[in-house]
């Protein structure tokens, strides 16, 4: 009986060992903004061959069974006051805060979902070498809360494909907005292994000097 019991325990151990040996998930890193900027690789950006259609968006989102695409899911998750969700994920009501320009918005149609690092900028910075699948994952990235952000259409279109050397949010006179934007930009680039050019790095270093208490949280995309 004892030998039988021991054999049973050994068999159970063999069952659980593969689970214990599974590789750990990538851990999120939290570093000061200035140190995070220093982690960005220097690159020479090129837009040769770029087409917006190279990044498939908006796809069926993080939950394909909810009937909402990525845009709608981001709007739902970022709402200050939850909208009603109708047939075909039609949103009505609700309220959002566009931190780029310190504006409250009460209609989903007045919002754009901004890619923190624009698709064209991502292409310039390394995404041109990615597979179509990785570019789609980038364009619909909801696993990092700062990759996609709901903002007013006018502020998103003013930003277009500019980096922080060329554009900052209109409300960036507020230190918290300026520091937040810089941290989210740097975190997105680090998450996806994207480079920065000389002008961009210079601007980010200047921003970091004015944000000594700001930190960057990022988890490398897989």
PALUMBA-352468 format. One record per residue: z, x, y of N, C-alpha, C in turn; residue in three letters. Coordinates in pm, 1 decimal, padded with zeros to 6 digits. Atoms other than C-alpha are relative to their C-alpha. Layout:
Z;X;Y;Z;X;Y;Z;X;Y;Ala
...
END
This chain:
00000.0;00082.8;-00121.2;00000.0;00000.0;00000.0;00000.0;00086.0;00125.8;Unk
-00006.9;-00088.5;-00117.3;00088.8;00284.2;00239.4;-00134.7;00064.3;00025.1;Unk
00130.7;-00064.2;-00016.4;-00241.0;00460.7;00170.1;-00102.6;-00098.9;00054.2;Unk
00094.2;00102.1;-00049.0;-00430.2;00136.1;00224.9;00019.7;-00024.5;00149.5;Unk
-00028.6;00021.0;-00142.7;-00254.2;00082.7;00557.3;-00049.6;00115.0;00084.6;Unk
00045.1;-00117.3;-00075.2;-00329.4;00439.1;00667.4;-00151.8;00002.0;00014.1;Unk
00145.8;00004.9;-00007.7;-00696.1;00397.2;00579.3;-00044.8;-00103.5;00103.9;Unk
00032.9;00102.5;-00099.4;-00698.9;00079.1;00788.6;00017.7;00050.3;00141.8;Unk
-00022.8;-00056.8;-00133.0;-00549.9;00262.1;01087.0;-00107.0;00100.1;00036.4;Unk
00104.2;-00099.6;-00026.1;-00802.0;00543.5;01051.8;-00131.3;-00067.4;00036.0;Unk
00123.3;00071.7;-00029.9;-01088.5;00294.7;01044.7;00003.7;-00058.1;00140.5;Unk
-00014.0;00055.6;-00135.1;-00954.4;00124.9;01358.7;-00019.1;00108.3;00104.7;Unk
00015.0;-00110.7;-00094.5;-00932.9;00463.6;01532.2;-00145.9;00037.2;00016.4;Unk
00140.9;-00032.6;-00008.3;-01295.6;00530.5;01445.3;-00076.0;-00102.9;00083.8;Unk
00065.8;00104.6;-00077.7;-01391.9;00198.8;01604.6;00019.8;00022.0;00149.0;Unk
-00028.4;-00009.7;-00142.8;-01222.6;00270.1;01937.5;-00039.5;00133.1;00060.4;Unk
00031.5;-00131.1;-00055.1;-01313.7;00638.4;01970.4;-00124.7;00001.7;00088.1;Unk
00117.4;-00002.8;-00086.7;-01667.3;00578.1;02105.7;00026.6;-00059.0;00137.8;Unk
-00032.1;00057.7;-00130.3;-01523.1;00358.7;02381.9;00079.0;00098.7;00085.4;Unk
-00081.3;-00096.8;-00074.0;-01269.8;00623.3;02480.7;-00084.2;00115.8;00049.5;Unk
00082.0;-00115.4;-00035.3;-01545.7;00885.0;02491.8;-00110.5;-00034.5;00098.9;Unk
00105.0;00040.6;-00092.8;-01771.1;00683.0;02725.3;00013.3;00076.5;00131.0;Unk
-00007.3;-00077.5;-00124.7;-01863.8;00878.5;03041.1;00058.4;-00082.5;00112.2;Unk
-00061.0;00073.9;-00110.5;-01662.9;00781.3;03351.4;-00104.5;-00042.0;00102.0;Unk
00089.6;00043.8;-00107.3;-01831.0;00585.0;03630.9;00011.9;00095.8;00117.3;Unk
-00005.8;-00082.8;-00120.2;-01918.1;00767.7;03951.9;00110.2;-00052.3;00090.9;Unk
-00110.1;00040.0;-00087.3;-01611.5;00762.6;04174.4;-00045.9;00005.2;00145.6;Unk
00031.0;-00000.7;-00142.6;-01640.5;00673.9;04541.8;00070.8;00117.7;00066.3;Unk
-00057.8;-00110.1;-00076.5;-01579.0;00962.7;04779.5;00031.7;-00048.1;00140.9;Unk
-00039.5;00030.8;-00137.4;-01397.6;00932.1;05111.0;00019.0;00133.0;00071.7;Unk
-00006.4;-00127.0;-00072.8;-01454.4;01218.0;05355.8;-00007.5;-00027.1;00150.2;Unk
00012.3;00016.5;-00144.7;-01417.8;01261.9;05733.6;-00146.9;-00000.9;00042.0;Unk
00138.4;00012.7;-00043.8;-01732.7;01175.5;05925.9;-00065.4;00135.8;00023.9;Unk
00060.1;-00131.2;-00029.4;-01789.7;01531.2;06046.9;-00035.4;00074.7;-00128.5;Unk
00026.5;-00067.0;00127.2;-01762.8;01667.7;05692.6;-00114.7;-00068.0;-00073.6;Unk
00107.9;00073.4;00065.5;-01993.6;01394.1;05564.5;-00135.5;00037.0;00060.3;Unk
00125.0;-00040.7;-00065.3;-02258.4;01486.2;05822.8;-00044.0;00136.1;-00052.4;Unk
00033.0;-00133.6;00049.8;-02240.5;01845.0;05702.0;-00054.6;-00002.3;-00142.6;Unk
00052.0;00011.5;00136.0;-02323.4;01725.1;05350.2;-00145.7;-00044.6;-00003.7;Unk
00138.9;00044.9;-00001.1;-02659.2;01584.9;05458.3;-00095.3;00119.2;-00008.0;Unk
00096.7;-00109.3;00006.0;-02945.5;01811.2;05352.1;-00099.9;-00008.0;00114.1;Unk
00101.1;-00006.3;-00104.8;-03182.2;01924.7;05624.9;-00137.9;-00016.6;-00062.8;Unk
00134.6;00021.0;00052.5;-03537.1;01802.3;05569.7;-00100.6;-00018.8;00111.7;Unk
00109.9;00027.3;-00092.4;-03872.0;01777.0;05741.6;-00057.8;-00134.7;-00040.9;Unk
00039.4;00135.2;00036.4;-03960.5;01409.3;05752.1;-00151.0;-00019.1;00012.9;Unk
00142.8;00031.4;-00002.5;-04308.0;01278.3;05676.1;-00020.2;-00145.6;-00038.5;Unk
00028.0;00140.6;00029.0;-04435.3;00920.7;05686.4;-00134.5;-00017.9;-00069.7;Unk
00130.9;00008.1;00065.7;-04760.3;01001.5;05510.8;00007.3;-00089.6;-00124.4;Unk
00009.0;00087.7;00116.4;-04852.6;00727.9;05265.2;00093.8;-00119.2;00003.2;Unk
-00099.2;00108.8;-00002.3;-04578.4;00486.3;05375.7;-00065.0;-00135.7;00017.6;Unk
00030.5;00141.6;-00016.3;-04628.4;00113.6;05328.3;00127.2;-00077.1;-00029.5;Unk
-00122.8;00076.8;00020.2;-04350.9;-00139.7;05358.4;00003.7;-00064.1;-00138.6;Unk
00007.0;00062.5;00131.9;-04470.7;-00299.7;05037.1;00036.2;00097.1;-00112.6;Unk
-00044.9;-00095.3;00101.5;-04369.8;00019.5;04855.3;00143.8;-00027.0;-00042.8;Unk
-00137.8;00037.9;00029.8;-04015.8;-00124.3;04863.4;00002.6;-00151.4;-00026.5;Unk
-00001.6;00142.2;00032.9;-03999.6;-00457.2;04680.3;00131.1;-00064.6;00046.2;Unk
-00115.5;00074.3;-00048.7;-03765.6;-00692.5;04863.4;-00049.4;-00136.3;00045.8;Unk
-00132.3;00017.9;00057.5;-03610.2;-00945.9;04858.6;-00016.6;-00049.3;-00142.9;Unk
00013.2;00042.9;00139.0;-03568.1;-00977.1;04482.5;00103.1;-00108.3;-00032.7;Unk
-00088.2;00110.8;00038.7;-03352.7;-01220.7;04282.5;00147.1;00029.5;00024.0;Unk
-00135.4;-00028.8;-00043.1;-03039.7;-01048.6;04406.4;00092.2;00050.0;-00108.3;Unk
-00100.0;-00053.5;00092.0;-02721.0;-00934.1;04242.2;00030.1;-00097.4;-00112.7;Unk
-00025.5;00102.8;00101.2;-02687.5;-01263.2;04053.5;-00125.8;-00085.2;-00016.1;Unk
00127.0;00071.6;00015.0;-03031.1;-01379.9;03932.1;00015.7;-00147.0;-00035.5;Unk
-00019.4;00138.6;00043.4;-02879.9;-01704.2;03802.3;00042.9;-00093.7;00112.7;Unk
-00051.4;00087.7;-00106.4;-02756.2;-01831.4;04141.5;-00109.7;-00065.6;00083.8;Unk
00110.2;00060.4;-00074.2;-03102.1;-01920.7;04273.4;-00019.0;00054.6;00139.6;Unk
00008.4;-00059.4;-00133.7;-03053.1;-01704.2;04583.6;-00059.9;00140.0;-00008.9;Unk
00051.3;-00136.7;-00001.6;-03248.7;-01392.8;04673.3;00099.0;00092.3;00072.8;Unk
-00091.0;-00097.7;-00061.1;-03093.7;-01076.5;04816.9;00036.6;-00039.2;00142.3;Unk
-00027.7;00038.2;-00139.7;-03128.2;-01194.5;05176.7;00107.2;-00107.9;00005.7;Unk
-00095.0;00110.7;-00002.2;-02941.6;-01518.0;05106.4;00137.2;00043.0;-00048.9;Unk
-00129.0;-00046.1;00051.8;-02671.6;-01345.8;04903.3;00075.7;00081.5;00104.0;Unk
-00065.3;-00078.2;-00105.4;-02602.4;-01103.0;05187.6;00053.0;-00092.7;00108.8;Unk
-00044.7;00094.9;-00101.0;-02583.7;-01389.2;05435.5;00126.4;-00073.2;-00045.4;Unk
-00117.0;00070.7;00052.5;-02337.3;-01573.2;05212.7;00122.0;00091.6;00000.1;Unk
-00114.4;-00090.8;00011.8;-02118.5;-01267.0;05157.5;00052.4;00046.4;00135.0;Unk
-00041.3;-00051.2;-00130.5;-02110.4;-01164.6;05526.2;00038.1;-00110.0;00099.5;Unk
-00031.1;00109.9;-00091.9;-02049.5;-01508.0;05676.8;00147.0;00002.5;00041.1;Unk
-00136.5;00014.4;-00051.3;-01741.8;-01538.0;05897.1;00051.8;-00139.5;-00034.0;Unk
-00027.7;00135.3;00046.7;-01751.0;-01911.5;05827.5;-00109.5;-00034.9;-00099.4;Unk
00095.6;00017.7;00108.6;-01918.1;-02001.1;05499.1;-00100.6;-00111.2;00029.4;Unk
00099.8;00105.2;-00014.1;-02247.2;-02193.0;05515.5;00000.3;-00090.7;-00122.4;Unk
00023.7;00085.5;00114.9;-02330.4;-02485.5;05291.7;-00125.1;00049.2;-00071.5;Unk
00111.6;-00050.2;00079.7;-02562.7;-02388.0;05008.6;-00066.8;-00118.0;-00068.5;Unk
00071.7;00113.9;00053.7;-02825.0;-02648.3;04929.2;-00096.5;00038.5;-00109.5;Unk
00101.5;-00024.7;00102.5;-03112.7;-02677.8;04685.3;-00085.7;00119.5;00038.7;Unk
00081.1;-00121.0;-00020.9;-03319.8;-02360.3;04643.7;00069.1;00098.6;00094.0;Unk
-00083.2;-00090.6;-00079.9;-03034.4;-02175.5;04819.5;-00027.3;-00012.7;00149.7;Unk
00017.7;00024.3;-00143.2;-03110.7;-02332.0;05156.3;00138.0;-00002.5;00066.0;Unk
-00129.0;-00012.3;-00066.8;-02825.8;-02238.6;05390.2;00002.4;-00084.4;00127.7;Unk
-00017.4;00076.3;-00123.9;-02697.7;-02469.6;05661.4;00142.3;00018.9;00050.4;Unk
-00131.9;-00024.6;-00057.3;-02409.4;-02429.8;05901.1;00038.9;00145.5;-00016.9;Unk
-00050.0;-00136.4;00012.3;-02192.0;-02123.1;05885.1;-00000.6;00074.5;00132.1;Unk
-00004.6;-00084.5;-00120.1;-02123.4;-01849.3;06136.9;00006.9;00144.9;-00042.1;Unk
00005.2;-00143.1;00029.2;-02189.4;-01473.8;06141.9;00029.7;00079.7;00126.7;Unk
-00025.1;-00090.1;-00111.8;-02087.9;-01182.6;06362.3;-00093.7;00118.8;-00012.3;Unk
00093.4;-00113.0;-00003.7;-02364.9;-00936.7;06450.4;00066.6;00113.0;00078.1;Unk
-00077.4;-00104.1;-00069.4;-02170.7;-00621.1;06525.5;-00088.0;00093.1;00082.8;Unk
00088.4;-00085.2;-00079.7;-02475.3;-00436.2;06659.7;00006.2;-00036.9;00148.0;Unk
00004.7;00043.4;-00139.0;-02474.6;-00647.4;06975.1;00112.0;-00098.2;00034.3;Unk
-00119.2;00082.0;-00026.9;-02136.5;-00825.9;06955.7;-00036.1;-00145.2;00028.7;Unk
00050.2;00135.2;-00019.8;-02298.6;-01164.5;06910.3;00037.1;-00089.0;-00118.8;Unk
-00028.5;00098.8;00103.3;-02183.2;-01472.0;06719.1;-00124.8;-00084.9;-00023.1;Unk
00123.0;00072.5;00035.0;-02465.7;-01650.6;06535.3;00036.3;-00116.0;-00091.7;Unk
-00034.7;00118.5;00078.4;-02449.1;-02003.2;06395.4;-00119.0;-00057.1;-00076.3;Unk
00115.9;00042.9;00078.4;-02790.2;-02027.6;06230.3;-00052.8;00117.8;-00079.6;Unk
00049.4;-00109.2;00084.8;-02906.7;-01819.2;05935.9;-00138.9;00046.2;00043.0;Unk
00136.1;-00035.4;-00040.8;-03259.8;-01828.5;06076.3;-00001.8;00097.3;00117.5;Unk
-00007.9;-00092.5;-00112.6;-03141.7;-01626.6;06377.4;00040.4;00140.9;-00039.3;Unk
-00046.5;-00129.8;00049.7;-03040.1;-01334.1;06158.7;-00107.0;00072.2;-00080.5;Unk
00076.0;-00086.1;00090.4;-03222.1;-01045.2;05997.0;00099.8;00073.4;-00089.0;Unk
-00080.0;-00089.9;00083.5;-03086.9;-00844.5;05706.6;-00055.8;00139.2;00020.4;Unk
00044.0;-00135.3;-00033.0;-03111.1;-00489.2;05830.0;00033.6;00096.8;-00111.8;Unk
-00028.9;-00114.7;00085.9;-03144.3;-00192.7;05598.3;00063.2;00106.0;00090.2;Unk
-00070.4;-00094.2;-00087.4;-02885.7;00041.6;05748.5;-00087.0;00122.0;00028.3;Unk
00103.3;-00101.7;-00016.9;-03129.4;00327.6;05690.0;-00132.5;-00070.7;-00028.3;Unk
00121.2;00078.9;00017.0;-03466.5;00157.2;05748.6;-00090.3;00052.5;-00111.5;Unk
00085.8;-00037.7;00112.6;-03723.9;00158.3;05471.0;-00092.6;00116.7;00036.8;Unk
00089.2;-00108.9;-00041.2;-03963.0;00379.5;05667.9;00075.5;00131.8;00011.9;Unk
-00083.0;-00120.5;-00011.5;-03683.5;00625.9;05746.3;00038.2;00052.8;-00137.5;Unk
-00031.4;-00042.4;00136.4;-03584.5;00630.6;05379.2;-00120.1;00069.9;-00062.4;Unk
00123.0;-00061.2;00052.0;-03945.1;00705.6;05285.8;-00015.6;00141.6;00055.5;Unk
00013.1;-00130.9;-00065.3;-03957.6;00989.5;05538.1;00098.4;00102.0;-00056.8;Unk
-00112.6;-00087.4;00033.1;-03629.8;01130.9;05406.5;00013.9;00030.6;-00148.8;Unk
-00005.8;-00032.0;00142.6;-03705.9;01146.1;05035.2;-00044.0;-00110.2;-00093.6;Unk
00033.6;00110.8;00089.0;-03783.5;00798.9;04899.6;-00147.3;-00001.9;-00039.4;Unk
00142.0;-00006.1;00037.5;-04155.4;00878.9;04893.7;-00018.2;00056.8;-00140.4;Unk
00008.6;-00060.9;00133.2;-04084.2;01074.0;04573.1;00064.7;-00086.0;-00108.6;Unk
-00069.1;00085.3;00096.7;-03892.8;00789.0;04406.1;-00097.8;-00084.1;-00081.2;Unk
00075.9;00097.9;00076.8;-04015.2;00553.6;04137.4;00003.9;-00134.2;00073.3;Unk
-00005.8;00133.8;-00060.0;-04100.6;00196.6;04242.2;00130.6;-00072.4;-00032.2;Unk
-00125.0;00066.3;00039.3;-03791.0;00080.2;04052.5;00116.7;00046.5;00087.2;Unk
-00108.8;-00050.0;-00084.2;-03560.4;00306.3;04253.5;-00015.8;-00049.8;00143.5;Unk
00021.0;00052.0;-00135.0;-03720.4;00195.5;04579.4;00040.9;-00148.3;00007.5;Unk
-00044.0;00139.8;00002.0;-03662.3;-00167.8;04479.4;00152.6;-00008.5;-00000.4;Unk
-00146.8;-00001.1;00002.4;-03298.8;-00088.9;04398.2;00054.9;00032.3;00138.3;Unk
-00043.7;-00035.7;-00135.1;-03262.9;00072.9;04741.1;-00015.0;-00118.3;00095.6;Unk
00030.3;00108.0;-00094.0;-03421.7;-00219.8;04925.0;00088.5;-00122.0;-00019.6;Unk
-00082.4;00116.8;00032.0;-03186.2;-00468.4;04757.5;00143.7;00039.4;-00033.6;Unk
-00129.0;-00058.3;00038.3;-02868.9;-00258.2;04737.3;00118.4;-00079.5;00054.8;Unk
-00121.8;00071.1;-00039.0;-02565.0;-00485.2;04744.5;00125.2;00062.7;-00060.9;Unk
-00116.9;-00063.3;00062.5;-02339.4;-00253.7;04543.7;00080.2;00078.9;00102.5;Unk
-00070.8;-00061.7;-00112.9;-02253.3;-00071.4;04866.6;-00000.3;-00102.2;00113.4;Unk
-00010.9;00106.8;-00098.8;-02126.5;-00312.1;05130.8;-00069.9;00031.8;00131.4;Unk
00057.1;-00039.3;-00128.8;-02282.0;-00112.6;05414.6;-00150.2;00026.9;-00005.5;Unk
00143.5;-00028.1;00010.0;-02638.6;-00071.5;05283.9;-00083.8;-00104.8;00071.3;Unk
00070.4;00112.2;-00061.6;-02747.6;-00413.0;05411.2;00096.4;-00071.5;00092.6;Unk
-00090.8;00061.9;-00097.5;-02607.8;-00584.0;05718.7;-00072.7;-00112.3;00074.1;Unk
00056.7;00113.5;-00071.6;-02669.6;-00925.1;05876.5;00022.5;00017.6;00150.4;Unk
-00007.6;-00019.9;-00145.2;-02749.4;-00883.4;06247.2;-00102.7;-00089.9;00068.2;Unk
00097.7;00081.5;-00071.6;-02938.4;-01068.0;06517.9;-00139.9;00058.1;-00018.3;Unk
00138.4;-00043.4;00016.6;-03313.0;-01057.1;06480.4;-00041.6;00094.1;00112.4;Unk
00042.5;-00083.6;-00112.9;-03351.6;-00907.7;06827.7;00053.6;00142.2;-00011.0;Unk
-00053.9;-00136.0;00011.5;-03119.3;-00613.8;06758.3;-00066.1;00075.4;-00114.6;Unk
00066.9;-00065.8;00111.8;-03281.9;-00542.3;06423.8;-00139.5;00045.5;00039.3;Unk
00137.1;-00035.2;-00037.7;-03626.0;-00543.9;06576.1;-00002.8;00106.7;00108.5;Unk
-00010.6;-00109.7;-00096.7;-03514.7;-00322.0;06862.4;00024.8;00132.3;-00072.1;Unk
-00026.6;-00119.6;00080.2;-03383.3;-00075.1;06605.2;-00125.7;00045.7;-00073.1;Unk
00122.1;-00029.7;00075.6;-03703.2;-00095.9;06396.6;00027.2;00108.8;-00103.7;Unk
-00018.6;-00107.7;00098.3;-03731.4;00231.1;06200.3;00061.4;00124.8;00062.7;Unk
-00055.5;-00113.8;-00073.1;-03539.2;00450.8;06444.5;00128.0;00052.0;-00064.3;Unk
-00125.4;-00059.8;00047.2;-03262.6;00693.2;06345.9;00097.4;00011.6;00117.2;Unk
-00098.6;-00004.0;-00109.1;-02943.1;00755.0;06550.8;-00034.4;00092.7;00116.0;Unk
00044.4;-00081.5;-00114.0;-03117.8;01017.6;06763.2;-00085.9;-00082.0;00094.7;Unk
00092.9;00081.5;-00078.8;-03350.2;00742.5;06885.8;00056.7;-00135.9;00039.9;Unk
-00052.8;00133.9;-00026.3;-03140.6;00425.1;06878.1;00142.7;-00009.5;-00049.8;Unk
-00134.3;00037.5;00041.8;-02782.1;00309.0;06866.6;00019.7;-00147.0;00037.5;Unk
-00022.2;00140.6;-00032.2;-02649.9;-00048.6;06868.2;00034.0;-00019.5;00147.4;Unk
-00029.8;00025.6;-00141.5;-02633.0;-00202.6;07218.0;00148.7;00000.4;00031.4;Unk
-00144.2;00002.4;-00024.9;-02257.5;-00243.5;07177.3;00066.9;00132.5;-00035.6;Unk
-00056.0;-00130.0;00038.3;-02213.3;00125.7;07090.6;00084.2;00063.3;00109.6;Unk
-00093.3;-00048.3;-00101.6;-02029.1;00176.0;07420.8;00142.9;-00017.2;-00048.9;Unk
-00128.2;00019.9;00067.0;-01739.3;00047.2;07212.8;00013.6;00109.4;-00106.8;Unk
-00017.2;-00112.1;00093.2;-01605.3;00351.3;07024.8;-00001.3;-00044.5;-00145.6;Unk
-00008.7;00043.5;00139.0;-01534.2;00150.5;06710.2;-00137.5;-00033.4;-00057.0;Unk
00135.2;00032.7;00045.7;-01894.7;00028.8;06691.7;-00080.2;00126.9;-00021.8;Unk
00074.2;-00125.3;00011.5;-02042.3;00372.9;06754.1;00042.0;00076.9;-00124.7;Unk
-00050.8;-00075.5;00115.5;-01819.8;00533.0;06491.3;-00034.1;-00070.0;-00131.5;Unk
00033.7;00075.6;00121.6;-01874.6;00256.6;06238.0;-00146.4;00018.4;-00035.8;Unk
00143.8;-00010.9;00026.4;-02251.9;00273.2;06274.9;-00035.3;00138.7;-00053.8;Unk
00027.8;-00136.1;00046.6;-02261.1;00651.8;06237.1;00048.4;00020.3;-00143.3;Unk
-00055.7;-00016.0;00134.5;-02037.8;00637.0;05929.2;-00083.1;-00073.9;-00103.8;Unk
00078.8;00077.6;00095.3;-02244.4;00364.6;05764.2;-00137.3;00062.4;-00021.3;Unk
00129.2;-00068.7;00012.4;-02568.1;00552.2;05834.9;00013.0;00121.3;-00091.7;Unk
-00019.1;-00121.7;00079.8;-02437.0;00877.8;05691.5;00034.8;-00036.2;-00144.4;Unk
-00037.2;00041.1;00134.7;-02279.0;00702.1;05393.4;-00118.3;-00048.0;-00080.9;Unk
00118.6;00048.5;00070.2;-02607.7;00533.0;05306.0;-00090.4;00115.9;-00039.0;Unk
00084.5;-00114.6;00033.8;-02800.1;00858.8;05323.1;00060.2;00082.6;-00113.4;Unk
-00064.0;-00075.2;00107.5;-02544.7;01037.1;05105.7;-00006.2;-00076.7;-00131.8;Unk
00004.2;00081.6;00122.1;-02535.9;00750.1;04857.6;-00133.1;00015.5;-00072.9;Unk
00132.5;-00003.8;00059.6;-02910.4;00775.6;04802.6;-00064.6;00138.5;00002.6;Unk
00051.5;-00136.5;00003.3;-02951.4;01151.6;04842.1;-00114.2;00023.4;00097.4;Unk
00106.2;-00013.3;-00099.3;-03165.1;01125.8;05156.3;00031.8;00111.9;00099.0;Unk
-00015.3;-00112.0;-00092.6;-03221.9;01412.7;05398.0;00004.4;-00049.9;00144.6;Unk
00001.7;00029.1;-00143.7;-03197.2;01426.2;05779.0;-00073.5;00113.3;00070.2;Unk
00070.1;-00106.0;-00073.1;-03412.4;01612.5;06029.7;00091.2;00057.9;00108.6;Unk
-00081.0;-00072.5;-00098.9;-03290.0;01843.5;06307.7;00056.8;-00091.1;00108.1;Unk
-00044.9;00086.2;-00109.9;-03273.8;01581.7;06584.4;00105.5;-00098.8;-00047.9;Unk
-00094.8;00095.5;00057.0;-03094.8;01334.0;06361.1;00135.0;00065.3;-00026.6;Unk
-00124.9;-00071.5;00027.9;-02837.5;01589.6;06246.5;00074.4;00033.1;00128.8;Unk
-00063.3;-00032.2;-00128.2;-02774.5;01697.6;06604.6;00068.1;-00122.7;00059.0;Unk
-00058.6;00123.8;-00052.8;-02715.2;01336.7;06711.6;00123.1;-00040.3;-00079.6;Unk
-00112.9;00039.6;00084.4;-02485.7;01268.3;06417.1;00120.1;00092.5;00020.5;Unk
-00111.5;-00092.3;-00026.3;-02279.3;01581.2;06484.0;00066.7;-00033.8;00132.8;Unk
-00057.5;00041.0;-00127.8;-02235.1;01471.4;06843.7;00083.0;-00126.5;-00012.9;Unk
-00074.9;00123.4;00023.0;-02126.3;01127.1;06730.6;00130.1;00029.1;-00073.9;Unk
-00119.5;-00032.2;00079.1;-01883.0;01276.0;06479.9;00108.7;00062.8;00086.6;Unk
-00098.7;-00060.9;-00089.1;-01715.0;01478.3;06755.2;00081.4;-00105.8;00073.9;Unk
-00069.4;00106.8;-00070.4;-01629.3;01154.1;06930.2;00070.5;-00098.5;-00091.3;Unk
-00060.7;00090.9;00098.6;-01505.5;00990.0;06609.9;00086.6;00079.0;-00098.1;Unk
-00076.9;-00089.3;00088.4;-01241.8;01231.7;06472.6;00077.8;-00072.8;-00109.1;Unk
-00078.8;00074.2;00098.5;-01056.4;00956.9;06283.3;-00087.5;-00081.2;-00095.8;Unk
00090.5;00079.2;00084.3;-01366.0;00798.7;06125.0;-00025.2;00069.8;-00133.4;Unk
00030.7;-00056.1;00132.0;-01424.4;00846.8;05753.2;-00121.5;-00070.8;-00058.3;Unk
00117.8;00053.7;00067.5;-01725.2;00786.7;05530.0;00035.3;-00021.7;-00146.2;Unk
-00022.0;00031.2;00139.7;-01693.8;00614.8;05195.1;-00134.7;-00025.0;-00065.3;Unk
00126.9;00022.1;00067.8;-01983.9;00638.2;04953.0;00012.8;00032.0;-00147.7;Unk
00007.0;-00022.5;00143.8;-02059.3;00625.4;04583.8;-00146.4;00027.4;-00033.4;Unk
00140.9;-00029.3;00029.0;-02379.7;00796.5;04462.8;-00065.4;-00110.7;-00080.6;Unk
00074.5;00101.2;00075.1;-02640.7;00545.9;04347.7;-00047.0;00061.3;-00131.5;Unk
00044.7;-00049.9;00130.9;-02736.4;00576.3;03981.2;-00142.4;-00045.1;-00025.8;Unk
END
